[in-house]
Amino acid sequence: MADHKPDRKRALRGRAGRMQGGRGSGRASTGQVRLWGHHAVEAALKNPERSHKKLWATREAIAELDGELPEGFPVEYAQGVDLARLVTRDTPHQGLVLECAPLEDVHLDEIIEQGGDRPIVVLDQVTDPHNVGAILRSAAAFGAAAIVTQDRHAPPESGVVAKSASGALEVVPWVRVVNLARALEQMADAGYWRIGLTGATEATLAEALPTGRVALVLGAEGEGMRQNIAGHCDALARLPIGEAIESLNVSNAAAIALYAVATRPE
């Protein structure tokens, strides 16, 4: 079956067949990506950069999609209990499971050239796919230009990431780099002020925020930023949280930091 990209003006077609596939994070054994959930699947179907392979769905979930699938699109109707076998355990698939090709690579120089003054979110060894997905969602909400991760220390594109991102995986560029320190140097050369978020400093984020281009650098929960990455920041700043709690989840911290950038005085 050839790859399919959605033509929203054509009618929906479906075909029956046997259920195939198994549980996983959303990375199929064929090298494809398996996505699930209404927002994640609908956004992927609308993304012209996606090549789609097959959609498993309940009839009710198909009816709730915004728009129509292209004629001849490979759809296999199934019951919810059958769809549960295609996704991670105890995952709310909401009647939709889509198998598609991974997104094409995005390069940092493209983001720097096209991102304007929108912030870049840099994640240092944040490996939890739920956190990365939630950060993508906040990045979409607050207009970030991209997220940047080191390829070896970040989760792969997957159904877990996409479900947590609630559609944002399709709209926020995700740049994977070999060397995060070198990427930060490239951002500095392009005029980005690099702010590393940490609790081990006196300056607050509001005090450290300049006008112009900003890169927000966040480390993994527990370990935080590595020393070398902190050394590639122009400033270190903390969020002014109360003493009742020691720290925030990295995805919550990213959302608050992005809000601070979006609402800073011009």
N, C-alpha and C positions, 0 to 999 in steps of 0.2 A: 504494500500500500504506500503510495507516495505521500510525502509530507503535505499537510494542509495548513493554510493560513486563513483566518476567518474572513468571509465576505458577508457582512452583516445584512445585506439586502436579499439574500437567497433564503429559500425555505428550509426548514429543518427536516432531515431524513434520519431514520434510525434503522439498525439492523440487529437481529438477534444473534446469539452465539454463546459459546461456553466461556465462563469466567476463567481468566488466567491471571497469574501473578501471585505475589505473596506479601507478607508483612515486611515493613522496612521503614527507614527514615524518610522515604520519598525519593530515593535514588534507585531506579530500576536496574536490574542486572544487565539490560541491553545498553546501558549508557544513557538512557533517557531519564527524565525527571518526572516523578509522579506527584501531582498536586491534588489537594482535596479541600473541601469547604467552599461555601458559596462565593465569598468575596475573592478568595485566591483563584478559584477556577474561572470565575467570570472575568476577572482582570486579565488573566492569561489568555483567554479566548479573544479578548478585545485588543490584545497587544499585537500589532503587526510584525513585531520582531520575533515572535514565537513561531516555531514550526510544530504543529500538533500531530500526534499519532492516533490517539484513540480516547474516547470519553465513555466511561461507565457511569450510568446515572439511573435514578428513579424517574418515572414519568412526572411526578409532582415537582421534583427539583428542576427538571428541564423546563417545565412551564413557568417557573419563577425566574429564569434567566432574563436579563435585559438584552433584547435583540434576538436575532435568529442565527442559527449555525448555517454554514454553507451547504449547498446541495451535495449529497454524497458523503458528508462528514461521517467518519466511522463512530457510530454510537452503539453501545451495547446496553440495553435496558436490564436492570437488575433490581433486586430487593435490597433494602438497607443492610440486612444481615450478611448478604453476599459481598457488598461493598466493604464491609468491616474487615474482610479477609485481605483486602488490598492495601490497607493502611496500617499505621502503628496502632498498637493495642490501646483501647479506650479513647480513640480519637473521634471527635464529632465531625464526620465527613459531610454531613448535611445533604447526603444523597448525590454527591458529585465527586468523581475521581477522574482526573485528566492525566494522560501520559503525553509528554511533549519533550522536545529537544531542549537542552540547557540554553540559557541566554548567551549571546556572543560576548566575548571579553570586551571590557571597557578599559581604556588606558587613561592614566592620570593626566597626561598632557591635553587630552580632549576635554576633561573636566576643567582644567585650569583655563583653557582657551574659551570655553563656552559658559562657565559657571557664574561669571559676573562677580557680584559681591555676596553671593549666597554662601553660607558656611559649608565647610567640609567636616565630616565626623570621622575621626581616625580611631580605630579600635585596636588596642595592643593586646593580643592573645585572649580576646573574648571568644570563647569556644562554644558556649551554650547556644544552640540554635534558636531557642525561645527568646533569649535576650537579643540576639542579632535581629530576629524578626521584629521584635518590639521596637528596637532602635530604628529599623527601616520605616516602621509605621510613623514614629515621631518625626523622622527626617522628612517624610512626605508631608506631614501635617504642618511643619514649620518651614518648608521650602528649602531644605538643604540641597546642595548641589550633588552630593554623593556621600557614600560611606567608603572608607578605605580600610582594608585589612591586609595582614600578611598572609600569603596563600597557605603556608604550612600550619598556621596557628589560628585557623578560623574554620567554621563548619562549611561543608559544601552546600551549594544550592540544593534545596530539598523541600519536601512537602511540609516538614515541621517548621522550617524557616518561613515558607510562604503562608502557612496558616496563621502563624504568629504575626506576620506582617500585614495580614488582612488586605491584600491587594497591592501593597506598597512595593513588593519585590519587582513588580512590572513597571514601576514609574520612577524609582530612585536608582540611579546607577550605582553598581557595586564594583569598586575597583579592587582587584587583588594584585598585590605587589610582592616581589621576592624579598626586598629589603625595605623595611618600614622606615628606618632612619634615613635612608637615601631619599625615600618619598617625601619625608618631612623637609629635607634640604631643598628638594625641588619646589615644594610649596613656598618655602621662605624666599627662594629666588624669584618666585612669581608674586611676591608681596603679601603673602598670608602671615598674620600674626598667630603663632602657634601657642595655644593655651592648654596646658596639661591640668586635668582635674585631679586633685588629691586632697585628702584631709590634713596632710602634714605640712601646712603652710598657713600663714596669717592672712594673706590677701584674699578677699572674696572675689568671686567671678565678676560681680558688678564693677569692682575697682580695677580689675585687670582688662576689662573689655575695651578695646579701642574702636574707632570707626574703621570702615574699610573691611578688607578680607580677613576672615578668621578661620582657623582650623582648630576644632575642639578635639583634644586627645584624651581618651579614656582607657584605663587598664582593666584587667579582669578583676572580678570580685575576689577579695582576700589579698592576692598578691599586689594588685594595683599595677601601675605602669612599671616597666623595667627601667633600671637606672639609666641605661643608654638612651631610651626613648624620652625620659624626663629631661635628659641633658640636651636633647634636640628641640626642646620647647623654649619659646621666648619668655614665657611666664608660667608660673604655677599658681593655681587658684583653687579655692574651696567653695562649696555651696554652704550657705549659712544655716545649717540645720541645728536643731536644738540638742541639748545634752542628753535627752531621754533616749536617743538612739545613736549608735556609733556611726553608721553609714547607711547609704541607700543602695538598692539594687542598681547595677550599672545602666539598665534600660531606663529606670526612673531618673537617674542623674542626667542621662543624655537628654531626656525630654525637658527637664528643667533648664538645662544649659541652652538648648535650642530655643526655648521660649525667651530666655534672657537675651539671646542674640537678636531674635525677631522683634523684641520690644525695646531695644536700647535706643537712647536718644540719638537723633541724627546730627 
